[in-house]
């Protein structure tokens, strides 16, 4: 007989936090989602379904975790805060009937299993930026309400380290969402847009108001969906391409021939590489897509100090 999952409401979220002595902190970028409708919208837009293996970064008090479990996903939750990580199993057991807690050694994840022995929730106590492997089957999706202060590094890190991720749905600051989903030529196109495009296509799917969070942030949030695709066909390693991206946007108003001169070794070398790549040396970085950045990296060749190249 199917079980019924219930989501957290505003009063319970505040009671949980008070009982655990948890106060959301700006340092960790914690803003807890109070609204069940928003949770279900996130899960729907991520196309999460029965049996999907989903990684969640920063589960907090468990609002989104419960929504993912309700949809039938098996969740790996990565939490940096030890107090929140300890609180999460009891919260989930109360809201998802039939789960039991299986705690390993101190350095092992806590696992919640259903009556059939299926691992429904695995809690990993770690800084997401330090995670290089996850227990259990590889995740097919990343779904998270990402802390504002680390949203872009976490996103890019997980896309790099977990090539099993087919799709990503994250809630981030609205301004960050615009940058991540911006196409070349847009005013907001920059380093995050170009680097994310190496891994996936991106689109902003919804705006989220401030009132659904506790505490309410000073800015609106937005949902961004990423769908994995093959990176550009290139002989240049990703690190070399990203070094070109970083240099191109280090001073946005500079033409590429000037912006890349240090990386190339001279302005003339930069011009030669740009022309060979079919990119106008007088263009600026915001006009260049990730495939063009890859061609530029190919034609720059080995450069002193650039990641992924050989020192002369």
C-alpha positions as CSV (number, residue, x, y, z in Angstrom):
1,X,0.0,0.0,0.0
2,X,1.5,3.4,-1.0
3,X,2.6,5.7,1.8
4,X,1.8,9.4,2.0
5,X,4.6,12.0,2.4
6,X,3.7,15.3,4.1
7,X,5.7,18.5,3.6
8,X,6.8,21.0,6.1
9,X,4.7,24.0,6.9
10,X,5.9,27.4,8.1
11,X,5.0,26.8,11.8
12,X,6.7,23.5,11.9
13,X,9.8,24.8,10.2
14,X,10.1,27.5,12.9
15,X,9.5,25.0,15.6
16,X,12.2,22.6,14.2
17,X,14.7,25.4,14.1
18,X,13.9,26.6,17.6
19,X,14.1,23.1,19.1
20,X,17.4,22.5,17.4
21,X,18.8,26.0,18.3
22,X,19.2,26.7,14.6
23,X,19.3,30.3,13.4
24,X,19.7,30.8,9.7
25,X,23.0,32.5,9.0
26,X,24.2,34.8,6.3
27,X,27.6,33.1,6.5
28,X,26.2,29.9,5.2
29,X,23.6,31.6,3.0
30,X,20.7,29.8,4.7
31,X,17.2,30.8,3.6
32,X,14.7,28.0,4.3
33,X,11.7,27.5,2.0
34,X,8.4,27.7,3.8
35,X,6.0,27.1,1.0
36,X,5.0,23.6,-0.1
37,X,3.8,24.8,-3.5
38,X,7.2,26.2,-4.3
39,X,8.8,22.9,-3.3
40,X,6.5,21.0,-5.6
41,X,7.2,23.4,-8.4
42,X,10.9,22.8,-8.1
43,X,10.4,19.1,-8.2
44,X,8.1,19.3,-11.2
45,X,10.4,21.5,-13.2
46,X,13.3,19.1,-12.5
47,X,11.3,16.2,-14.0
48,X,12.0,14.1,-10.9
49,X,10.2,10.8,-10.9
50,X,10.0,7.4,-9.3
51,X,13.5,5.8,-8.7
52,X,15.5,8.8,-9.9
53,X,18.8,9.1,-8.0
54,X,18.9,12.8,-7.0
55,X,21.7,14.8,-5.2
56,X,20.5,17.7,-3.1
57,X,23.1,20.3,-1.8
58,X,22.1,22.1,1.4
59,X,18.9,20.3,2.5
60,X,18.6,22.5,5.5
61,X,15.5,21.6,7.5
62,X,14.3,19.2,4.8
63,X,11.6,21.1,2.9
64,X,12.9,20.2,-0.6
65,X,14.1,16.8,0.6
66,X,10.6,15.8,1.5
67,X,9.3,17.0,-1.9
68,X,11.9,14.9,-3.7
69,X,11.0,11.8,-1.6
70,X,7.3,12.5,-2.3
71,X,8.0,12.3,-6.0
72,X,9.6,8.9,-5.6
73,X,13.3,9.9,-5.9
74,X,16.1,8.4,-3.9
75,X,18.0,11.3,-2.5
76,X,21.7,11.9,-1.5
77,X,21.7,15.1,0.6
78,X,25.0,16.9,1.1
79,X,24.9,19.1,4.2
80,X,27.7,21.2,5.7
81,X,26.0,22.1,9.0
82,X,26.3,19.2,11.5
83,X,23.3,20.4,13.5
84,X,21.0,20.3,10.4
85,X,22.5,17.0,9.3
86,X,21.6,15.4,12.7
87,X,18.1,16.9,12.7
88,X,17.2,15.7,9.1
89,X,16.7,12.0,9.7
90,X,14.1,12.4,12.5
91,X,12.2,15.0,10.4
92,X,12.1,12.8,7.4
93,X,11.0,9.7,9.4
94,X,8.0,11.7,10.8
95,X,6.9,12.8,7.4
96,X,7.6,9.7,5.3
97,X,6.0,6.6,6.8
98,X,7.9,3.3,6.6
99,X,11.4,4.6,6.7
100,X,14.0,3.6,9.3
101,X,17.3,5.2,10.2
102,X,20.5,3.2,9.7
103,X,23.5,5.0,11.1
104,X,27.0,3.9,10.3
105,X,30.3,4.8,11.9
106,X,31.0,8.4,12.7
107,X,32.6,9.1,9.3
108,X,29.9,7.2,7.3
109,X,26.7,8.6,5.9
110,X,23.3,8.1,7.6
111,X,20.9,6.1,5.5
112,X,17.1,6.0,5.6
113,X,15.6,2.8,4.2
114,X,12.1,1.8,3.3
115,X,10.5,-1.5,4.3
116,X,11.7,-3.2,1.1
117,X,15.3,-2.3,2.0
118,X,15.6,0.5,-0.6
119,X,17.9,3.4,0.4
120,X,15.6,6.4,0.1
121,X,17.8,9.1,1.7
122,X,21.5,9.2,2.3
123,X,22.9,12.1,4.3
124,X,26.5,13.1,3.7
125,X,28.0,15.6,6.1
126,X,30.5,17.6,4.0
127,X,31.2,20.8,2.3
128,X,29.8,20.3,-1.2
129,X,32.9,21.9,-2.8
130,X,35.0,19.1,-1.2
131,X,32.8,16.2,-2.5
132,X,34.5,14.1,-5.2
133,X,32.3,11.0,-4.9
134,X,28.9,10.1,-3.6
135,X,27.7,6.8,-2.0
136,X,25.4,4.6,-4.0
137,X,24.4,4.7,-7.7
138,X,25.5,7.8,-9.6
139,X,22.9,10.7,-9.5
140,X,21.0,11.6,-12.6
141,X,19.9,15.0,-11.3
142,X,21.0,17.8,-9.0
143,X,18.1,19.6,-7.4
144,X,18.8,22.2,-4.8
145,X,18.0,25.5,-3.2
146,X,21.6,26.7,-3.3
147,X,23.1,29.1,-0.8
148,X,23.5,32.4,-2.5
149,X,27.2,32.8,-1.6
150,X,28.4,29.6,-3.2
151,X,25.8,28.9,-5.9
152,X,28.0,29.2,-9.0
153,X,31.0,27.3,-7.6
154,X,28.8,24.5,-6.4
155,X,27.0,24.2,-9.7
156,X,30.1,24.2,-11.8
157,X,31.9,21.8,-9.5
158,X,29.1,19.2,-9.6
159,X,28.7,19.5,-13.4
160,X,32.5,18.9,-13.7
161,X,32.8,16.0,-11.1
162,X,29.6,14.1,-11.8
163,X,29.1,13.5,-15.5
164,X,26.1,11.2,-14.7
165,X,24.1,14.3,-14.0
166,X,21.6,14.6,-16.9
167,X,19.8,17.6,-15.6
168,X,20.0,20.2,-12.9
169,X,17.3,22.5,-11.4
170,X,18.6,25.0,-8.9
171,X,17.1,28.0,-7.1
172,X,19.5,30.9,-6.9
173,X,19.5,34.6,-6.6
174,X,17.6,36.1,-9.6
175,X,20.6,38.1,-10.7
176,X,22.7,34.9,-10.7
177,X,20.0,33.1,-12.6
178,X,20.1,35.7,-15.3
179,X,23.9,35.4,-15.6
180,X,23.8,31.6,-15.8
181,X,21.2,31.5,-18.5
182,X,22.4,34.5,-20.5
183,X,23.3,33.9,-24.2
184,X,26.3,35.5,-25.9
185,X,25.6,39.2,-26.7
186,X,23.5,39.6,-23.6
187,X,24.3,42.3,-21.1
188,X,24.5,39.7,-18.3
189,X,26.6,37.1,-20.3
190,X,29.9,36.4,-18.6
191,X,32.1,33.8,-17.0
192,X,29.3,31.8,-15.3
193,X,27.3,31.7,-18.5
194,X,30.2,30.6,-20.7
195,X,31.5,28.0,-18.3
196,X,28.0,26.5,-17.6
197,X,27.5,26.3,-21.4
198,X,30.5,24.0,-21.6
199,X,28.4,21.3,-19.8
200,X,24.7,22.1,-20.5
201,X,22.1,24.3,-22.0
202,X,20.5,26.6,-19.5
203,X,17.2,28.4,-19.2
204,X,15.5,30.4,-16.5
205,X,12.2,28.7,-15.7
206,X,10.5,30.8,-13.0
207,X,10.9,33.7,-10.6
208,X,10.5,33.0,-6.9
209,X,9.3,35.8,-4.5
210,X,11.0,36.6,-1.2
211,X,8.0,35.7,0.9
212,X,8.4,31.9,0.5
213,X,11.7,32.0,2.5
214,X,12.6,32.3,6.1
215,X,14.3,34.6,6.7
216,X,13.1,36.6,3.7
217,X,16.1,37.5,1.6
218,X,16.7,41.0,0.3
219,X,16.4,39.9,-3.3
220,X,14.2,37.7,-5.5
221,X,15.2,34.2,-6.5
222,X,14.7,32.2,-9.7
223,X,14.8,28.7,-10.9
224,X,17.3,27.7,-13.6
225,X,17.2,24.4,-15.5
226,X,20.3,22.9,-17.1
227,X,20.2,19.9,-19.5
228,X,23.5,18.1,-20.1
229,X,25.0,18.1,-23.5
230,X,28.3,17.3,-25.1
231,X,31.0,19.9,-24.7
232,X,32.3,21.6,-27.8
233,X,34.4,19.4,-30.1
234,X,38.0,20.6,-29.4
235,X,41.5,19.4,-28.8
236,X,41.9,21.9,-26.1
237,X,41.4,20.7,-22.5
238,X,38.6,22.2,-20.5
239,X,41.0,23.9,-18.2
240,X,42.6,25.8,-21.1
241,X,39.3,26.9,-22.5
242,X,38.2,28.2,-19.0
243,X,41.5,30.1,-18.7
244,X,40.6,31.9,-22.0
245,X,37.1,32.6,-20.6
246,X,38.6,34.0,-17.4
247,X,41.0,36.2,-19.3
248,X,38.4,37.5,-21.7
249,X,36.1,38.7,-18.9
250,X,38.8,40.0,-16.5
251,X,38.3,43.5,-18.0
252,X,35.0,43.4,-19.8
253,X,35.5,46.5,-21.9
254,X,38.8,45.3,-23.4
255,X,38.8,43.9,-26.9
256,X,39.9,40.3,-27.0
257,X,43.3,41.2,-28.7
258,X,44.1,43.1,-25.5
259,X,42.3,40.9,-23.0
260,X,44.2,37.8,-24.2
261,X,47.6,39.3,-24.7
262,X,49.0,38.3,-21.3
263,X,47.7,34.7,-21.8
264,X,49.0,34.5,-25.3
265,X,52.4,36.1,-24.5
266,X,51.9,39.1,-26.6
267,X,49.2,41.1,-28.4
268,X,50.4,39.9,-31.8
269,X,50.1,36.2,-30.6
270,X,46.6,36.9,-29.4
271,X,45.6,38.5,-32.7
272,X,47.1,35.5,-34.6
273,X,45.2,33.0,-32.4
274,X,41.9,34.9,-32.7
275,X,42.1,35.2,-36.5
276,X,43.0,31.5,-36.8
277,X,39.9,30.7,-34.7
278,X,37.7,32.9,-36.9
279,X,37.0,35.4,-34.1
280,X,37.3,39.1,-34.6
281,X,40.3,40.4,-32.5
282,X,38.3,43.6,-31.9
283,X,35.3,41.7,-30.4
284,X,34.7,41.6,-26.7
285,X,34.2,38.5,-24.6
286,X,30.5,39.0,-24.2
287,X,30.0,38.3,-27.9
288,X,31.8,35.0,-27.9
289,X,30.2,31.6,-27.4
290,X,31.8,28.6,-25.7
291,X,32.6,26.9,-29.0
292,X,34.5,30.0,-30.1
293,X,36.3,30.1,-26.8
294,X,37.4,26.5,-27.4
295,X,38.7,27.3,-30.9
296,X,40.7,30.3,-29.4
297,X,42.2,28.0,-26.8
298,X,43.2,25.5,-29.5
299,X,45.0,28.2,-31.5
300,X,46.7,29.8,-28.5
301,X,48.6,26.5,-28.0
302,X,50.9,25.8,-25.0
303,X,51.1,29.0,-22.9
304,X,53.4,29.6,-19.9
305,X,51.4,29.2,-16.7
306,X,48.1,28.2,-18.3
307,X,46.4,25.1,-16.6
308,X,46.7,22.0,-18.7
309,X,49.7,23.0,-20.7
310,X,53.4,22.2,-20.6
311,X,55.9,24.7,-19.3
312,X,58.6,25.5,-21.9
